[in-house]
Amino acid sequence: MKPVRTPRRTELLAAAAATVTVLLWASAFVSIRSAGEAYAPGALALGRLLAGALVLGVICLIRREGLPPRAAWPGIVVSGLLWFGLYMVVLNWGEQKVDAGTAALVVNVGPLVMALLAGRLLNEGLPPRLLAGMAVSFAGAAVVGLSMSGEGSASVLGVLLCLLAAVAYAGGVVAQKPALRHASALQVTTYGCAIGAAACLPFAGQLVSDAADAPLSATLNMLYLGVFPTALAFTTWAFALARTTAGRMGATTYAVPALVVLMSWVALDEVPGWITLGGGLVCLAGVAVSRSRPRAAAGAAVPAGADPDAAADAPAGPGPVPAAAVGATAEAPADAGQGPERERD
């Protein structure tokens, strides 16, 4: 018999999964810049999604995951079209117009949209610590992005494309959250990736043409994007999302711009200035605030089956309680014994 997970262990697992996700997604901004020199936006998105879907499909077969339940499909389809499909195409296009730091800044408007949508559509609420952390992190992300932008490098089109990517990303995450009630993180990611790849099939001819002329380094970067920032990182994201709120997960991604700076420093020999480094530290501080728990909530008992993150975020005074904080609600994580994740982990 497997040991029952405690709320603390669940929280640590979610934090570890979120950390892996953030590191890999930060590396994606650098790889997109490299691969984007040889591949058109749609072709790069299709190649990345095909590689990711292949890896995820093999893992699903090995684990005998099967098809997701019918109730999970609406969320999988919407997240597949918005997040895996539209987001990747417009982000690739946007990064051809702006540098990686600016792209990371603009895309990180997404968590703000995500928290607002989740608060409204998923009844997660907007706890004060989340809002405070988001404000601090957004200020840090702004400093990072603006400090990396050279004069005239941030075109209006590029910024608009990254904004569209941010909205698609936010909508995809909010749609994905309810699907995780009914299907495992691996199922949701695999079929979402496959749907995104199917939506990008019109770029197949362009992918074949670009691959014939692309240098090996660009193709390897495309494959890396498919295997790690897509197959692995989207799965760890879904794993963590099933165990916390969409708003708090979105706030965690504010660490990405700071990590993009460090990775660009190492991989592209772009040495950041003191202002950029300061913005990165502010960015990380905001993430810490958003994921912190009030002392009273941290010491209080969490009802069996309840989401400890959501419970910590619940308002202390009168007012609506976020649905995720109630163990018997639809937003209870898979660890509560209601979903398929418990048997598969």
NORKA-V8707 format. One record per backbone hydrogen bond with DSSP energy under -0.5 kcal/mol. NH is the residue of the N-H (numbers start at 0). CO is the residue of the C=O. If there is no record, write none. Layout:
# NORKA-V8707
NH,CO  NH,CO
This chain:
# NORKA-V8707
9,5  10,6  11,7  12,8  13,9  14,10  15,11  16,12  17,13  18,14  19,15  20,16  21,17  22,18  23,19  24,20  25,21  26,22  27,23  28,24  28,25  29,25  30,26  31,27  32,28  33,29  34,30  35,31  36,33  37,34  38,34  43,39  44,40  45,41  46,42  47,43  48,44  49,45  50,46  51,47  52,48  53,49  54,50  55,51  56,52  57,53  58,54  59,55  60,56  61,57  62,58  63,59  63,60  64,59  71,68  72,68  72,69  75,71  76,72  77,73  78,74  79,75  80,76  81,77  82,78  83,78  84,79  85,80  86,81  87,82  88,84  89,85  90,86  91,87  92,88  93,89  94,90  95,92  96,93  97,93  102,98  103,99  104,100  105,101  106,102  107,103  108,105  109,106  111,108  112,108  113,109  114,110  115,111  116,112  117,113  118,114  119,115  120,116  121,116  121,117  123,117  124,118  130,126  131,127  132,128  133,129  134,130  135,131  136,132  137,133  138,134  139,135  140,136  141,137  142,138  143,139  144,140  145,141  146,142  147,143  148,144  148,145  149,147  152,149  153,149  154,96  154,152  158,154  159,155  160,156  161,157  162,158  163,159  164,160  165,161  166,162  167,163  168,164  169,165  170,166  171,167  172,168  173,169  174,170  175,171  176,172  177,173  178,174  179,175  179,176  180,177  181,178  182,178  187,183  188,184  189,185  190,186  191,187  192,188  193,189  194,190  195,191  196,192  197,193  198,194  199,195  200,197  202,199  203,200  206,202  207,203  208,204  209,205  210,206  211,207  212,208  212,209  213,209  218,214  219,215  220,216  221,217  222,218  223,219  224,220  225,221  226,222  227,223  228,223  229,224  230,225  231,226  232,227  233,229  234,230  235,231  236,232  237,233  238,234  239,235  240,236  241,237  242,239  243,240  248,244  249,245  250,246  251,247  252,248  252,249  253,250  254,251  255,252  258,254  259,255  260,256  261,257  262,258  263,259  264,260  265,261  266,262  267,263  268,264  269,263  270,268  271,269  276,272  277,273  278,274  279,275  280,276  281,277  282,278  283,279  284,280  285,281  286,282  287,283  288,284  289,285  290,286  291,287  291,288  297,293  298,294  299,295  302,300  305,302  306,323  307,305  310,306  311,307  312,308  313,309  313,310  322,122  324,321  325,322  326,324  328,325  331,328  335,332  336,333  337,332  338,333  341,338  343,339  344,340
